Amino acid sequence: MTKKLIYSLIIAAVSVALCVGCSKKSNPYDIDDEPKPDPDTVSDADPTPVEDEEPQQDGDTGDIQPDGDTGEEPDGDTGEPEPDGDTGEPEPDGDTGEPEPDGDTGDSAPDETPANPDEEIVYNDSSLVPCSGLTRCYEDETVLNSCPADENELFFGQDYFYHSVGMCKPRDFEFVKSTTKDNLTGLFWQKDLPAVYEGCTKSEGRDCTYEEAVAYCENLVVEDNEDWRLPSVEELLTIVDFGKVAPALDSNFFPNTEVDINFNYWTSSTHSTDPSLRLAVDFRSGSVSTMNPSGSLNSGLVRCVSGEPYRPNLELVSETSEVVIDLNTNLVWAKTASENVIWRNALDYCNTLVFAGHSDWRLPNVNELKTLFSSDFENPSSYLGLPENTSSNIFWSSTTYVGSVDKAWLVDFKLGTDTRKKVQTAGGFPAICIRSAD
């Protein structure tokens, strides 16, 4: 009996030992002295993701960063390759990493319209005309997610496409004491407008006749500056932003700008065909209108200006039999125009024009077209004249109207004003083309 009991105990002990050995082979990580692999050191070839580890924050790879750095690269760079060959290192002056000649941003426009264009665009230093402010491209009545970038595409050559490749001058305002300075023109603007204009009698002083507007600016004193005047239409148009409406300007630098259908802002400029009329700017849209100082609706609003008068230098203008070269703006104007066309065909006309030995023509934006404005000239009110092969004084621009996307801006050089027309207006209007001076 004793021998049988001892034999049974030996058999049981061997069975337990064998079972424990089996357990060790099927669960190699269950024993305390077998180290578990560190998830941070698992081979990149291991297809099993580490799911249960405490998540790293802000892209931290698990390595300890000096000075409390979480592992992020400057400007939010995660270390992944950037488009356009960016290595992840911050580039000076907003450069994307590829050296571009003459400030050009590349051979084509970005696929998507930048949400904050002024931070992403490299502007061409040779461009002298302020950007219009438009930040989208359009297809008749449709807002596009990106601008057509191929010259063979319909609707190629719009205002914002050329903005996106830096072919305009970015706005540059700053506060100087209690004024707003435009660093592009050198003009100082009255920043804060009064609720009541001193010396004005209309609407209990809330608006002024033309004579009152002139006197108000002449008597204005802002801190130690007494040299104020009523702006010309050329000057007042330099603060219009065609990417905004009601008001069509930068409200940060020009606060409390009143917009009213009945009250435009006076300028000192006269109508080109009727000197009894004055030109005014409607800051609901940025358009130019006419006002009669002696008429029944003879009151308007005022924003005064100071500094050297903003006028083109005619000595910087030269011409050949085919073009006019304006070094005030660094633009070359073709001395020919299209027939009357709808807006998309105006774009196409300039995109495909081969003239005066060049093929890089484009339709001017509204600011470029308005650089021809001069109240010193009459019918046409343009200091460069107009093409002789058209009887029209109204020309398409490449700028659409943000207040109604089925319309685009045109400039009327007979009246010295502008207008907005449907892009598919029957009969259409001609196009005049520009290119940048070499």
C-alpha positions as CSV (number, residue, x, y, z in Angstrom):
1,M,0.0,0.0,0.0
2,T,2.8,2.3,0.9
3,K,4.7,1.6,-2.3
4,K,1.6,2.3,-4.4
5,L,1.0,5.6,-2.6
6,I,4.6,6.7,-3.2
7,Y,4.4,5.7,-6.9
8,S,1.2,7.7,-7.3
9,L,2.8,10.8,-5.8
10,I,5.8,10.6,-8.1
11,I,3.5,10.3,-11.2
12,A,1.5,13.3,-10.1
13,A,4.6,15.4,-9.5
14,V,5.9,14.6,-13.0
15,S,2.6,15.5,-14.6
16,V,2.5,18.9,-12.8
17,A,6.1,19.6,-13.9
18,L,5.2,18.8,-17.5
19,C,2.1,20.9,-17.5
20,V,4.0,23.9,-16.1
21,G,6.6,23.5,-18.9
22,C,3.8,23.5,-21.5
23,S,2.4,26.7,-19.9
24,K,5.8,28.4,-20.2
25,K,6.1,27.6,-23.9
26,S,2.6,28.9,-24.8
27,N,3.0,32.2,-22.7
28,P,6.6,33.2,-22.8
29,Y,5.9,36.7,-21.2
30,D,4.1,35.3,-18.1
31,I,7.2,34.9,-16.0
32,D,8.6,37.9,-14.2
33,D,12.2,37.4,-15.3
34,E,11.4,37.5,-19.0
35,P,11.5,41.2,-20.1
36,K,8.6,42.4,-22.2
37,P,9.5,44.3,-25.4
38,D,9.4,48.1,-25.0
39,P,6.7,49.4,-27.3
40,D,9.0,52.4,-28.2
41,T,11.7,50.0,-29.4
42,V,9.5,47.7,-31.5
43,S,10.9,47.3,-35.0
44,D,9.3,49.4,-37.7
45,A,8.7,46.1,-39.5
46,D,6.4,44.9,-36.7
47,P,2.9,45.2,-38.2
48,T,1.1,45.2,-34.8
49,P,0.5,48.8,-33.6
50,V,1.0,49.6,-30.0
51,E,-2.5,50.4,-28.9
52,D,-2.4,50.3,-25.1
53,E,0.4,52.7,-24.4
54,E,-0.3,56.2,-23.0
55,P,-0.7,58.4,-26.1
56,Q,2.0,60.9,-26.8
57,Q,0.9,64.5,-27.2
58,D,1.5,66.8,-30.2
59,G,3.3,64.2,-32.3
60,D,5.9,63.3,-29.6
61,T,7.9,60.3,-30.7
62,G,8.6,59.2,-27.1
63,D,12.1,60.7,-27.0
64,I,12.6,63.3,-24.3
65,Q,12.9,66.8,-25.7
66,P,15.1,69.5,-24.1
67,D,13.5,72.5,-22.5
68,G,10.1,70.9,-22.3
69,D,9.7,70.6,-26.1
70,T,6.9,68.1,-27.0
71,G,8.7,67.0,-30.1
72,E,7.0,69.5,-32.5
73,E,9.0,71.2,-35.2
74,P,8.7,75.0,-35.5
75,D,5.5,76.3,-37.0
76,G,3.7,73.0,-36.4
77,D,5.9,70.9,-38.7
78,T,5.5,67.2,-37.8
79,G,8.6,66.2,-39.6
80,E,6.7,64.8,-42.6
81,P,8.0,66.0,-46.0
82,E,6.3,69.2,-47.0
83,P,4.9,69.8,-50.5
84,D,7.1,71.6,-53.1
85,G,10.3,70.1,-51.6
86,D,10.2,71.8,-48.2
87,T,12.5,69.9,-45.8
88,G,10.6,71.0,-42.7
89,E,13.1,73.7,-41.9
90,P,11.7,77.2,-41.6
91,E,12.5,79.3,-44.6
92,P,13.1,83.0,-44.5
93,D,10.4,85.5,-45.8
94,G,7.8,82.8,-46.2
95,D,9.7,81.0,-48.9
96,T,8.4,77.5,-49.5
97,G,11.8,76.0,-49.9
98,E,12.2,76.3,-53.6
99,P,14.2,79.3,-54.9
100,E,12.0,81.2,-57.3
101,P,13.3,83.8,-59.7
102,D,12.0,87.4,-59.3
103,G,9.7,86.4,-56.4
104,D,7.6,84.1,-58.5
105,T,5.9,81.4,-56.5
106,G,6.1,78.7,-59.1
107,D,5.0,77.6,-62.5
108,S,1.3,77.2,-61.6
109,A,-1.2,78.4,-59.1
110,P,-1.8,76.5,-55.9
111,D,-4.5,73.8,-56.2
112,E,-6.5,75.4,-53.4
113,T,-7.2,79.0,-52.8
114,P,-5.1,80.0,-49.7
115,A,-7.4,80.7,-46.7
116,N,-5.0,83.5,-45.6
117,P,-3.4,84.5,-48.9
118,D,-1.1,87.3,-47.6
119,E,0.8,84.8,-45.4
120,E,1.4,82.2,-48.1
121,I,2.1,84.3,-51.2
122,V,5.6,85.5,-52.3
123,Y,5.0,88.9,-53.9
124,N,6.9,90.0,-57.0
125,D,8.9,93.2,-56.0
126,S,8.4,94.6,-59.5
127,S,4.6,94.7,-59.1
128,L,3.6,98.3,-58.2
129,V,-0.2,98.2,-58.2
130,P,-2.0,97.3,-55.0
131,C,-3.9,94.0,-54.9
132,S,-7.7,94.5,-55.4
133,G,-8.5,92.5,-52.2
134,L,-10.4,89.7,-54.1
135,T,-9.6,86.3,-52.7
136,R,-11.5,83.8,-54.8
137,C,-12.0,82.8,-58.5
138,Y,-15.4,82.4,-60.1
139,E,-17.1,80.6,-63.0
140,D,-20.0,82.7,-64.1
141,E,-22.3,82.3,-61.1
142,T,-20.2,79.7,-59.2
143,V,-17.5,80.3,-56.6
144,L,-14.6,78.0,-57.4
145,N,-12.5,76.1,-54.7
146,S,-9.4,76.9,-56.7
147,C,-8.4,79.2,-59.5
148,P,-7.9,77.7,-63.0
149,A,-4.1,77.4,-63.3
150,D,-3.8,76.2,-66.9
151,E,-4.0,78.8,-69.6
152,N,-6.0,76.4,-71.7
153,E,-8.8,76.2,-69.1
154,L,-11.9,78.3,-69.3
155,F,-11.9,81.2,-66.8
156,F,-8.1,81.2,-66.6
157,G,-6.5,84.6,-65.9
158,Q,-8.8,86.0,-63.2
159,D,-7.8,88.6,-60.7
160,Y,-7.1,86.3,-57.8
161,F,-5.0,83.8,-59.9
162,Y,-2.5,86.6,-60.6
163,H,-2.7,87.7,-56.9
164,S,-1.9,84.1,-55.9
165,V,1.4,84.2,-57.9
166,G,2.4,87.5,-56.4
167,M,1.6,89.8,-59.3
168,C,0.3,92.7,-57.3
169,K,1.4,94.8,-54.3
170,P,0.0,93.6,-50.9
171,R,-1.8,96.3,-48.8
172,D,0.4,97.9,-46.2
173,F,-1.3,100.1,-43.7
174,E,-0.1,101.1,-40.2
175,F,-1.3,103.4,-37.5
176,V,0.8,106.5,-37.0
177,K,-0.4,108.4,-34.0
178,S,-4.1,109.0,-34.6
179,T,-3.9,108.5,-38.4
180,T,-3.7,105.6,-40.8
181,K,-0.7,105.6,-43.1
182,D,-0.7,103.9,-46.4
183,N,2.9,102.8,-46.9
184,L,2.3,102.1,-50.6
185,T,1.2,105.7,-51.5
186,G,2.8,107.6,-48.6
187,L,-0.6,109.1,-47.8
188,F,-1.9,109.7,-44.3
189,W,-5.6,109.2,-43.7
190,Q,-8.1,110.4,-41.1
191,K,-8.6,107.3,-39.1
192,D,-11.5,108.1,-36.8
193,L,-14.5,109.9,-38.4
194,P,-16.7,112.1,-36.2
195,A,-20.4,111.5,-35.5
196,V,-20.9,115.1,-36.4
197,Y,-18.7,117.0,-38.9
198,E,-17.7,120.4,-37.5
199,G,-19.0,123.1,-39.7
200,C,-21.4,120.9,-41.7
201,T,-25.1,121.6,-41.7
202,K,-26.7,118.7,-43.4
203,S,-28.6,116.1,-41.2
204,E,-27.5,118.1,-38.1
205,G,-23.9,117.9,-39.1
206,R,-23.8,114.2,-39.9
207,D,-23.0,114.9,-43.6
208,C,-21.7,117.9,-45.6
209,T,-22.2,119.8,-48.8
210,Y,-19.2,119.9,-51.1
211,E,-18.1,123.3,-49.9
212,E,-18.5,122.3,-46.3
213,A,-16.5,119.1,-47.0
214,V,-13.6,121.1,-48.4
215,A,-13.7,123.5,-45.5
216,Y,-13.9,120.7,-42.9
217,C,-10.7,119.1,-44.2
218,E,-8.8,122.4,-44.5
219,N,-9.6,123.2,-40.9
220,L,-9.0,119.7,-39.6
221,V,-6.3,119.2,-36.9
222,V,-5.2,115.7,-35.9
223,E,-2.7,116.0,-33.1
224,D,0.1,118.2,-34.6
225,N,-1.0,117.7,-38.2
226,E,-2.9,120.6,-39.8
227,D,-2.1,119.8,-43.5
228,W,-5.4,118.1,-44.5
229,R,-7.4,118.2,-47.7
230,L,-10.3,116.6,-49.5
231,P,-8.9,113.6,-51.4
232,S,-9.0,113.3,-55.2
233,V,-10.8,110.3,-56.6
234,E,-7.5,108.7,-57.5
235,E,-6.4,109.0,-53.8
236,L,-9.7,107.7,-52.3
237,L,-9.7,104.7,-54.6
238,T,-6.4,103.5,-53.1
239,I,-8.1,102.4,-49.9
240,V,-10.9,100.5,-51.5
241,D,-10.8,96.8,-50.9
242,F,-12.8,94.9,-53.6
243,G,-12.8,91.7,-51.5
244,K,-15.1,93.3,-49.0
245,V,-18.5,95.0,-49.1
246,A,-20.4,97.4,-46.8
247,P,-17.8,98.7,-46.1
248,A,-15.5,98.0,-49.0
249,L,-12.3,98.7,-47.1
250,D,-10.2,97.4,-44.2
251,S,-12.3,98.3,-41.2
252,N,-9.4,97.6,-38.8
253,F,-7.5,100.6,-40.2
254,F,-10.5,102.7,-41.2
255,P,-13.0,102.2,-38.4
256,N,-16.6,103.5,-38.2
257,T,-16.9,104.0,-42.0
258,E,-20.5,104.7,-42.5
259,V,-22.2,103.2,-45.6
260,D,-25.5,104.5,-46.8
261,I,-27.2,104.4,-50.1
262,N,-27.9,108.1,-50.0
263,F,-24.4,109.3,-48.9
264,N,-21.2,108.7,-50.7
265,Y,-17.8,110.1,-49.9
266,W,-16.8,113.4,-51.5
267,T,-13.7,113.8,-53.6
268,S,-12.1,116.9,-55.1
269,S,-12.3,115.5,-58.6
270,T,-14.7,116.8,-61.3
271,H,-16.6,114.8,-63.8
272,S,-14.7,114.5,-67.1
273,T,-17.5,115.8,-69.3
274,D,-19.4,118.0,-66.8
275,P,-17.2,120.1,-64.5
276,S,-20.2,121.1,-62.4
277,L,-20.4,117.5,-61.1
278,R,-18.0,116.0,-58.5
279,L,-16.9,112.4,-58.3
280,A,-17.6,110.4,-55.1
281,V,-16.8,106.9,-53.8
282,D,-19.6,104.6,-52.5
283,F,-18.0,102.4,-49.8
284,R,-20.8,100.0,-49.9
285,S,-19.2,98.5,-53.0
286,G,-16.1,100.6,-53.7
287,S,-17.7,102.1,-56.9
288,V,-17.2,105.6,-58.2
289,S,-20.3,107.8,-58.7
290,T,-21.1,111.4,-59.5
291,M,-22.7,114.0,-57.2
292,N,-24.1,117.5,-58.0
293,P,-23.0,120.0,-55.4
294,S,-25.9,122.2,-56.3
295,G,-28.5,119.5,-56.6
296,S,-31.2,118.4,-54.2
297,L,-29.2,115.4,-53.1
298,N,-26.1,117.5,-52.5
299,S,-24.7,116.1,-49.3
300,G,-22.1,113.5,-48.6
301,L,-19.6,112.1,-46.1
302,V,-15.9,113.0,-45.7
303,R,-12.6,111.3,-45.0
304,C,-9.6,113.7,-45.3
305,V,-6.1,112.9,-46.5
306,S,-2.7,114.4,-45.9
307,G,0.7,114.0,-47.6
308,E,2.1,114.6,-51.1
309,P,-0.7,114.4,-53.8
310,Y,-0.9,111.0,-55.4
311,R,-0.5,111.6,-59.1
312,P,1.1,109.6,-61.9
313,N,4.4,111.0,-63.2
314,L,3.9,111.6,-67.0
315,E,7.7,111.6,-67.5
316,L,7.6,107.9,-66.7
317,V,5.4,107.1,-69.6
318,S,6.6,106.1,-73.1
319,E,5.0,104.6,-76.1
320,T,5.6,102.8,-79.4
321,S,3.2,102.3,-82.3
322,E,1.9,99.2,-80.5
323,V,2.1,99.7,-76.7
324,V,2.2,102.3,-74.0
325,I,4.7,101.7,-71.2
326,D,3.8,103.1,-67.8
327,L,6.7,102.9,-65.3
328,N,4.5,104.4,-62.6
329,T,2.9,101.0,-62.4
330,N,5.4,98.8,-64.3
331,L,2.6,97.9,-66.8
332,V,2.6,97.7,-70.6
333,W,-0.7,98.4,-72.2
334,A,-1.6,97.1,-75.7
335,K,-2.8,99.8,-78.1
336,T,-5.5,97.5,-79.4
337,A,-8.7,96.1,-77.9
338,S,-11.0,93.2,-78.5
339,E,-14.5,93.4,-80.0
340,N,-17.4,93.4,-77.6
341,V,-17.4,90.1,-75.8
342,I,-18.8,88.5,-72.6
343,W,-16.5,88.4,-69.6
344,R,-15.1,84.8,-70.0
345,N,-14.2,85.7,-73.6
346,A,-12.5,88.9,-72.5
347,L,-10.3,86.7,-70.2
348,D,-9.6,84.3,-73.2
349,Y,-8.9,87.2,-75.6
350,C,-6.0,88.5,-73.4
351,N,-4.8,85.0,-72.5
352,T,-4.3,84.0,-76.2
353,L,-3.2,87.4,-77.5
354,V,0.1,87.5,-79.4
355,F,0.9,91.1,-79.9
356,A,4.0,93.4,-80.1
357,G,6.3,90.3,-79.9
358,H,4.8,89.0,-76.7
359,S,2.3,86.3,-75.7
360,D,2.1,86.9,-71.9
361,W,-0.8,89.3,-72.0
362,R,-3.6,89.3,-69.4
363,L,-6.8,91.1,-68.6
364,P,-6.1,93.8,-66.0
365,N,-7.8,93.7,-62.6
366,V,-10.0,96.6,-61.5
367,N,-7.1,98.4,-59.7
368,E,-4.8,98.1,-62.7
369,L,-7.5,99.4,-65.0
370,K,-8.2,102.3,-62.6
371,T,-4.5,103.3,-62.7
372,L,-5.4,104.9,-66.0
373,F,-7.9,107.2,-64.3
374,S,-7.0,110.8,-64.2
375,S,-9.4,113.6,-63.5
376,D,-7.0,116.0,-65.3
377,F,-8.0,114.5,-68.6
378,E,-11.4,114.6,-70.3
379,N,-13.2,112.0,-72.4
380,P,-11.4,109.7,-72.0
381,S,-10.4,110.4,-68.4
382,S,-7.2,108.4,-68.9
383,Y,-3.7,109.8,-69.0
384,L,-2.6,107.0,-71.4
385,G,-5.5,107.4,-73.8
386,L,-7.4,104.4,-75.1
387,P,-7.1,102.0,-78.1
388,E,-8.1,103.5,-81.4
389,N,-9.7,100.4,-82.8
390,T,-12.8,100.6,-80.5
391,S,-15.4,103.3,-80.0
392,S,-16.2,102.0,-76.5
393,N,-15.0,103.8,-73.4
394,I,-16.1,100.9,-71.1
395,F,-13.7,97.9,-70.5
396,W,-13.9,94.6,-68.7
397,S,-11.6,93.9,-65.7
398,S,-10.6,90.5,-64.4
399,T,-12.2,91.3,-61.0
400,T,-15.6,89.9,-60.1
401,Y,-18.0,91.7,-57.7
402,V,-18.1,89.9,-54.3
403,G,-21.6,91.4,-53.6
404,S,-23.0,89.5,-56.6
405,V,-20.8,86.8,-58.0
406,D,-22.5,86.8,-61.4
407,K,-21.1,90.3,-62.0
408,A,-17.7,91.7,-62.8
409,W,-16.2,95.2,-62.6
410,L,-15.8,97.5,-65.6
411,V,-14.3,101.0,-65.9
412,D,-16.0,103.8,-67.9
413,F,-13.4,106.2,-69.1
414,K,-15.9,108.6,-70.6
415,L,-17.6,109.3,-67.3
416,G,-14.6,108.6,-65.2
417,T,-16.6,106.1,-63.1
418,D,-16.9,102.3,-62.9
419,T,-19.8,99.9,-63.1
420,R,-20.8,96.3,-62.5
421,K,-22.4,94.2,-65.2
422,K,-23.4,90.5,-65.4
423,V,-20.6,88.4,-66.8
424,Q,-22.9,87.1,-69.5
425,T,-24.2,90.6,-70.5
426,A,-25.7,90.4,-74.0
427,G,-23.6,92.4,-76.5
428,G,-20.7,92.5,-74.0
429,F,-17.8,95.0,-73.8
430,P,-14.3,95.1,-75.1
431,A,-11.1,94.1,-73.4
432,I,-7.8,95.9,-73.2
433,C,-4.8,93.8,-72.3
434,I,-1.6,94.4,-70.2
435,R,1.6,92.7,-69.4
436,S,4.4,93.4,-66.9
437,A,7.3,95.5,-68.2
438,D,10.5,93.6,-68.9
